[in-house]
Amino acid sequence: MFYYLLKYVVLGPLLRLMFRPRIEGLEHVPESGAAIVAGNHLSFSDHFLMPAIIKRRITFLAKAEYFTGPGIKGRLTAAFFRSAGQIPVDRSGKEAGRAAIREGLGVLTKGELLGIYPEGTRSHDGRLYKGKVGVAAMALKAQVPVIPCAMIGTFEAQPPGQKVPSFRRVSIRFGAPLDFSRYAGMENEKAVLRAVTDEIMYAILGLSGQEYVDKYAAVVKAEEAERAAAASRRKFPRLPLS
């Protein structure tokens, strides 16, 4: 009940007012049956804007940190995400990928829509990064179509570090469903998973027009942080102790 209250009464109208979204290809989202909506991830607002414009309920896999924050704010945030139908996924450790796949398959076996960001994290610079193969594993195991989706303009409306989004018109584009039935029974083949994931990312790229980076976003973030730290050490070297 709270999900639909947010969608139609509270958040939905507010988001439509703030972003005035142009929506293209919504007819590609099936009216019934299990499917995966795979999109780029540019802003915290993406979590709520896409569900607000899709007619059906869609469940997203959300990072566990949204559900484990300290204090009253943390508890309220966790309650909000759970009420909005989001599923916490721990992204750390060797079991993280398997846990995400299990949760996603649980949604799909119910015949529902699953939303996922194959990049695994928000883009920190507006570019599109290499996708993780979990989306391919779920699509092949559940034998469901993947609908590519591109959020356009949400990075400028709410870039990293900006808590409150700006009033700015954005676009949301959905592409034709991708059918991977030709790979039936091959969900454990690493080369197949990589090929399927790359095809999904290429479809998202075609919709979004972003610059593509053939590296994982988390890796690039870590590399940039290390370079910044090294530059800081060169600029402010430690003085020898006397």
Secondary structure, DSSP 8 states (H G I E B T S, - for coil): -HHHHIIIIIHHHHHHHHH--EEE-GGGS-SSS-EEEEE----TTHHHHHHHH-SS-EEEEEEGGGG---HHHHHHHHHHHHHTT-EEE--SSTTHHHHHHHHHHHHHTTT-EEEE-TTSS--SSS-EE---THHHHHHHHHT--EEEEEEESHHHHS-TT-SS------EEEE---B--GGGTT-TT-HHHHHHHHHHHHHHHHHHH---EESS-HHHHHHHHHHHHHHHHHHHS------
